[in-house]
Amino acid sequence: MKKKILFYGNCALSTMGRWLHENYSDKFEVLDCKECGVDPFQSSKNFAIWMDSLETQKKYYKCVHQKIKEADYFIFQGTENVAIDELKTDYLISNVVTGTSIAVPNLRFYAYPVDRVAGIPFVKYVYNNITKDKQGIIKYLREENDPQFEQIIFTEYNKCMNENKKRFESQSSKSDLSINMLDFIEKNWKNNQLFGTHNHPIGIFWKEKLARLFNLLEEDLDLNKADKILYPNKNCILDIHQFHFINMILPDLKVPEEILIKLNLDNLGIYESQGLGMISSTMEQYNE
């Protein structure tokens, strides 16, 4: 009999749920958010309730409860700040979940300057100490190996890993099982680019995450199928090797081979509206 899984979270769980449905529908049934009136997110069955207003959540929470009770596995990310009380994960785990709960904390990574959010400390430093001209900032980031950049990289790494540790401890303490990727990040981030934006993992990160999920599900993972996973921004990753300081500080850093398009700072096109540009048009925000 197929095991029933309900995914309850954001982009990462939409990615995992869609991939699982497309590749392992013979073993697992991914419960569909549309049956409760929750709009699909990123073409998946994931219950992305955080996208809806609190008033809308009140209309479907009883149906969501019923679906969760049907699930053998409740795979979740915390929704404490974006949900009515009846849909917060703490409440669901304590009062609704009947199967096995698996926490998959939503991670952040700021050590790579790959989007506007992660780029803030780098741009802010140049803006306040070198030049306030936008093109001048881009030129400096591309061409210079300022010693301050190395300090920023490792400061931001430590900051985000501390944040990720708190997220993991908070969510895993409430669940039966959890997927902890912190050790994998620590071991691999200098040699393999693991994030394409500050909040979207890429490349080998996903294969490892699926392997850890399947270990918890007590199933064998087909690595060929794992290679097929389609994650956010897969085809529009900012080219991190255009920064001279990255090549000097992280000389062994590899970009995932399956990424077809690596954008440079001069040719972002429509992707700049997605936050992949390095510098905001409102330059005043960089004032110290």
C-alpha positions as CSV (number, residue, x, y, z in Angstrom):
1,M,0.0,0.0,0.0
2,K,1.2,3.5,-0.9
3,K,2.4,5.7,2.0
4,K,0.6,9.1,2.1
5,I,2.7,12.2,2.5
6,L,1.6,15.7,3.1
7,F,4.1,18.5,2.4
8,Y,3.5,21.7,4.4
9,G,5.8,24.6,3.8
10,N,7.4,26.8,1.1
11,C,9.7,26.5,-2.0
12,A,11.8,23.7,-0.7
13,L,8.9,21.4,0.1
14,S,7.2,22.3,-3.2
15,T,10.3,21.2,-4.9
16,M,10.6,17.9,-3.0
17,G,6.9,17.2,-3.2
18,R,6.7,17.8,-7.0
19,W,9.8,15.6,-7.6
20,L,8.4,12.8,-5.3
21,H,5.1,12.8,-7.2
22,E,6.7,12.7,-10.6
23,N,9.2,10.0,-9.8
24,Y,7.8,7.8,-7.0
25,S,4.1,7.8,-7.4
26,D,4.2,4.0,-7.3
27,K,5.4,4.1,-3.7
28,F,4.0,7.4,-2.3
29,E,0.8,9.4,-2.6
30,V,1.4,13.1,-2.2
31,L,-1.8,14.6,-0.8
32,D,-3.1,17.5,-2.9
33,C,-3.6,21.0,-1.5
34,K,-6.3,21.7,-4.1
35,E,-8.7,19.3,-2.4
36,C,-8.9,21.8,0.4
37,G,-9.0,24.9,-1.7
38,V,-5.4,25.9,-1.1
39,D,-3.9,27.3,-4.3
40,P,-1.0,25.2,-5.8
41,F,2.4,26.8,-5.3
42,Q,5.1,26.2,-7.9
43,S,3.0,23.6,-9.7
44,S,3.1,21.3,-6.7
45,K,0.6,19.8,-4.2
46,N,2.4,21.4,-1.3
47,F,0.1,23.0,1.3
48,A,1.7,26.5,1.1
49,I,-0.9,28.0,3.4
50,W,1.5,30.9,4.2
51,M,0.6,32.5,0.8
52,D,-3.0,33.1,1.9
53,S,-4.5,35.7,4.2
54,L,-5.6,34.7,7.7
55,E,-9.2,35.1,6.7
56,T,-8.8,32.7,3.8
57,Q,-7.1,30.2,6.1
58,K,-10.1,30.2,8.3
59,K,-12.2,28.9,5.4
60,Y,-10.2,25.7,4.8
61,Y,-8.3,24.8,8.0
62,K,-10.8,22.0,8.9
63,C,-10.2,20.3,5.6
64,V,-6.4,20.7,6.1
65,H,-6.7,19.0,9.5
66,Q,-8.5,16.1,7.9
67,K,-5.9,15.7,5.2
68,I,-3.1,15.8,7.8
69,K,-4.8,13.0,9.8
70,E,-4.8,10.9,6.6
71,A,-1.1,11.3,6.1
72,D,1.5,8.7,7.1
73,Y,4.1,11.4,7.0
74,F,3.6,15.1,7.8
75,I,6.7,16.9,6.3
76,F,6.8,20.5,7.4
77,Q,8.5,23.8,7.8
78,G,7.5,26.2,10.6
79,T,4.5,28.5,9.9
80,E,4.2,30.1,13.3
81,N,4.3,33.7,12.1
82,V,2.1,33.4,9.0
83,A,-0.9,31.2,10.1
84,I,-4.0,31.2,12.2
85,D,-3.6,29.3,15.5
86,E,-5.3,26.2,14.0
87,L,-2.7,26.0,11.2
88,K,0.5,26.7,13.1
89,T,2.8,23.8,13.1
90,D,3.1,23.6,16.9
91,Y,-0.7,23.2,17.1
92,L,-0.9,20.7,14.3
93,I,1.8,18.5,15.7
94,S,0.2,18.5,19.2
95,N,-3.4,18.2,18.1
96,V,-3.8,17.0,14.6
97,V,-0.9,14.9,13.2
98,T,-1.4,11.1,13.6
99,G,1.4,9.9,11.4
100,T,5.2,10.7,11.6
101,S,6.2,14.3,11.6
102,I,9.4,15.3,9.8
103,A,10.9,18.8,10.2
104,V,12.7,20.3,7.2
105,P,13.9,23.7,8.4
106,N,14.0,26.4,5.9
107,L,17.7,27.5,5.5
108,R,19.4,30.8,4.7
109,F,22.9,31.3,3.3
110,Y,24.6,34.8,3.0
111,A,28.3,34.0,2.4
112,Y,27.9,33.9,-1.5
113,P,27.1,37.3,-3.1
114,V,24.4,35.8,-5.4
115,D,21.5,38.2,-5.0
116,R,20.5,41.6,-3.5
117,V,19.9,40.2,0.0
118,A,23.2,38.3,0.2
119,G,25.0,41.1,-1.6
120,I,24.1,43.8,0.9
121,P,27.2,43.7,3.2
122,F,29.5,43.6,0.1
123,V,27.8,46.5,-1.7
124,K,27.4,48.4,1.6
125,Y,31.1,48.2,2.2
126,V,32.1,49.4,-1.3
127,Y,29.4,52.1,-1.2
128,N,30.6,53.6,2.1
129,N,34.3,53.2,1.6
130,I,35.2,53.2,-2.1
131,T,32.5,54.6,-4.5
132,K,28.8,55.5,-4.5
133,D,28.5,55.0,-8.3
134,K,26.5,51.9,-9.2
135,Q,28.7,50.9,-12.1
136,G,31.8,51.7,-10.0
137,I,30.6,49.4,-7.3
138,I,30.0,46.5,-9.8
139,K,33.4,47.1,-11.3
140,Y,35.1,47.0,-7.9
141,L,33.2,43.8,-6.8
142,R,34.2,42.2,-10.1
143,E,37.9,43.1,-10.2
144,E,39.2,43.7,-6.7
145,N,40.3,41.3,-4.0
146,D,39.8,43.7,-1.1
147,P,40.8,42.0,2.2
148,Q,37.5,43.2,3.6
149,F,35.6,40.9,1.3
150,E,37.1,37.8,2.9
151,Q,36.1,39.1,6.3
152,I,32.6,39.7,5.1
153,I,32.3,36.2,3.6
154,F,33.2,34.4,6.9
155,T,31.3,36.8,9.1
156,E,28.1,36.2,7.0
157,Y,28.8,32.5,7.0
158,N,29.0,32.4,10.8
159,K,25.9,34.6,11.1
160,C,23.7,32.5,8.8
161,M,24.8,29.2,10.2
162,N,24.0,30.4,13.7
163,E,20.5,31.4,12.4
164,N,20.1,28.1,10.7
165,K,21.1,26.2,13.9
166,K,18.4,28.1,15.8
167,R,15.8,27.3,13.1
168,F,16.7,23.6,13.2
169,E,16.7,23.3,17.0
170,S,13.3,25.1,17.2
171,Q,11.5,23.0,14.6
172,S,13.2,19.6,15.2
173,S,12.4,19.8,18.9
174,K,8.7,19.5,18.0
175,S,8.9,16.7,15.5
176,D,9.4,13.0,15.5
177,L,12.2,13.2,12.9
178,S,14.1,15.9,11.1
179,I,16.5,16.6,8.2
180,N,19.6,18.4,9.4
181,M,21.7,19.8,6.5
182,L,24.1,21.9,8.6
183,D,26.9,19.4,8.7
184,F,26.7,19.0,4.9
185,I,26.9,22.8,4.4
186,E,29.8,23.1,6.7
187,K,31.7,20.4,4.9
188,N,31.0,21.4,1.4
189,W,30.3,25.1,1.0
190,K,33.8,26.1,0.1
191,N,34.2,23.5,-2.7
192,N,30.7,23.3,-4.1
193,Q,28.3,26.2,-4.6
194,L,25.3,25.1,-2.5
195,F,23.0,28.1,-2.9
196,G,21.9,30.1,-6.0
197,T,20.1,32.8,-3.9
198,H,20.2,33.4,-0.2
199,N,17.2,31.2,0.3
200,H,17.4,28.6,-2.6
201,P,19.8,25.7,-2.5
202,I,21.2,24.3,-5.7
203,G,23.2,21.3,-7.1
204,I,24.5,18.6,-4.8
205,F,22.6,20.0,-1.9
206,W,19.4,18.6,-3.3
207,K,20.7,15.1,-3.9
208,E,21.9,15.0,-0.3
209,K,18.7,16.3,1.0
210,L,16.7,13.7,-0.9
211,A,19.0,11.0,0.3
212,R,18.4,12.0,3.9
213,L,14.7,12.2,3.4
214,F,14.6,8.7,1.9
215,N,16.6,7.4,4.8
216,L,13.9,8.6,7.1
217,L,11.2,7.1,4.8
218,E,13.1,3.8,4.8
219,E,13.3,3.7,1.0
220,D,16.2,3.3,-1.5
221,L,16.9,6.4,-3.5
222,D,17.6,6.2,-7.3
223,L,20.4,8.7,-7.8
224,N,19.5,9.0,-11.5
225,K,16.0,10.2,-10.5
226,A,17.5,12.6,-7.9
227,D,19.4,14.3,-10.7
228,K,16.1,15.2,-12.3
229,I,15.0,17.5,-9.5
230,L,13.9,20.9,-10.7
231,Y,14.6,23.5,-8.1
232,P,13.9,27.3,-8.0
233,N,16.1,29.5,-10.3
234,K,17.9,26.4,-11.7
235,N,18.3,28.0,-15.1
236,C,19.2,31.5,-14.0
237,I,22.0,31.4,-11.4
238,L,24.2,34.5,-11.0
239,D,27.7,33.6,-12.1
240,I,29.7,33.7,-8.9
241,H,33.0,33.3,-10.6
242,Q,32.8,36.7,-12.2
243,F,33.9,38.1,-8.8
244,H,37.7,38.0,-8.7
245,F,37.7,37.9,-4.9
246,I,35.6,34.7,-4.9
247,N,38.2,33.0,-7.1
248,M,40.9,34.1,-4.7
249,I,39.2,33.3,-1.4
250,L,37.3,30.1,-2.5
251,P,39.6,28.9,-5.4
252,D,38.1,25.3,-5.4
253,L,34.4,26.4,-5.6
254,K,32.5,24.5,-8.3
255,V,29.2,25.5,-9.8
256,P,26.7,22.7,-10.5
257,E,27.2,21.3,-14.0
258,E,23.4,21.1,-14.7
259,I,22.9,24.9,-14.5
260,L,22.4,25.9,-18.1
261,I,22.4,29.7,-17.8
262,K,24.8,31.6,-15.5
263,L,23.9,35.3,-15.5
264,N,26.4,38.1,-15.3
265,L,25.8,41.5,-13.7
266,D,25.5,43.3,-17.1
267,N,22.9,40.9,-18.5
268,L,20.3,40.2,-15.9
269,G,17.3,41.1,-18.0
270,I,14.0,40.1,-16.4
271,Y,15.7,38.3,-13.6
272,E,16.8,41.5,-12.0
273,S,13.1,41.9,-10.9
274,Q,13.5,38.6,-9.0
275,G,16.2,40.0,-6.8
276,L,19.1,38.5,-8.7
277,G,20.7,41.9,-9.3
278,M,23.4,42.8,-6.8
279,I,22.4,46.5,-6.2
280,S,19.1,48.0,-5.3
281,S,18.0,51.0,-7.2
282,T,17.4,52.7,-3.9
283,M,21.1,53.3,-3.1
284,E,20.4,55.3,0.1
285,Q,19.7,52.0,2.0
286,Y,23.4,51.3,1.9
287,N,24.2,54.4,4.0
288,E,25.9,53.5,7.3
